[in-house]
């Protein structure tokens, strides 16, 4: 088997190749590039599951980064068990071919309890006193202390939140991706996996925060090009093939869509008051949406409302289409976890999870980085509230309070969805904004455009000799 490293460069598209990315472009010129018809939805966990199983959500079940669990009557976001991904994974197939095959999975999602040989994934600790302690989860467990001893603590605030992609106490703007890159080298030096899956998220932050065409994003493009170039040289010196791919392209947006507010105004969505604030009560709601970037899964607990809901959503400005049973089947996403309806935004729009009508009644977690508690994805977590006076001083004060052992709420995230300038999830109209796969093995690419599930076979053919 041919040892291979797959570098998942989030947000990389053909539109970024050229003078701004000299190292990646040089790699492309030595081989070939293919545009991947995006996964639907074009979000992290769905795209990765397409790549690693060779199937679509109707088979592997990852219909978005989160969904409504109908039995628990709860919205579940950013869960980590690999058991959620149905079907055989690429490392299982290759190990069945040759028992000597090994796989490292570094920061790709659903990275707990998989059958990969080595795994590293972000995983905070939550002591009973209410603290959140940044950390990582590894398999085997012994990796955790050894890699932190050699590389230092993982810079968690640089991985997501207002400090991601910017200079901060956590480190340089690319500190999270650089730590992961160093972890990939560490794993290679110590274990030499046959397949090394490496996740590099740096472009995700300012492309959403500022928009992919913002002048300040040139620095981000240069940083990821430098980092990827270093990894290509490192692996090639060790006779490891390199494959570059991405999950989606990020396009500019200027419109936020609040479906849950619409449903509430229609009397379909139920909120529960707790301590003077409002919580979405999904199990008691007749209709609600689980928003994830440019796609929203709409769960209709009262089936008599199905046609009414579809009609109402279709007329919402910014909505491109609404998928029901027939359309979900055609899109490969007709799975029990999916919404009864799926709304897809136009390329310049995205969906919020917001359901409150008065910001004073918003739940306390709305103003925090709290990816598991929010019933939808929230890119506004990338911002510090511009209304705060001396926000850095406020954050420092809260951190001091935490260090001294006091309870504190890091409520520094704004509630202004108009701040977000980039998104993904729908299928961009221009193929230069689609995700890409780049390899020096041009003999393995039979076309300039392939379905996202074909990434599975391309990776496999890199590893298995003809």
PyMOL commands that set and color helices and strands:
alter all, ss='L'
color gray80, all
select helices_A, chain A and resi 14-16+19-29+44-53+57-60+82-84+90-97+142-151+156-158+175-191+203-209+217-237+259-265+282-284+303-314+325-330+359-361+364-367+379-382+391-403+417-419+431-433+442-444+452-463
alter helices_A, ss='H'
color red, helices_A
select strands_A, chain A and resi 4-9+32-37+66-69+74-77+103-106+118-122+136-139+195-200+241-245+251-252+255-257+271-274+277-280+287-292+295-300+319-323+341-345+349-351+422-423+435-439+449-451
alter strands_A, ss='S'
color yellow, strands_A
deselect
rebuild
show_as cartoon
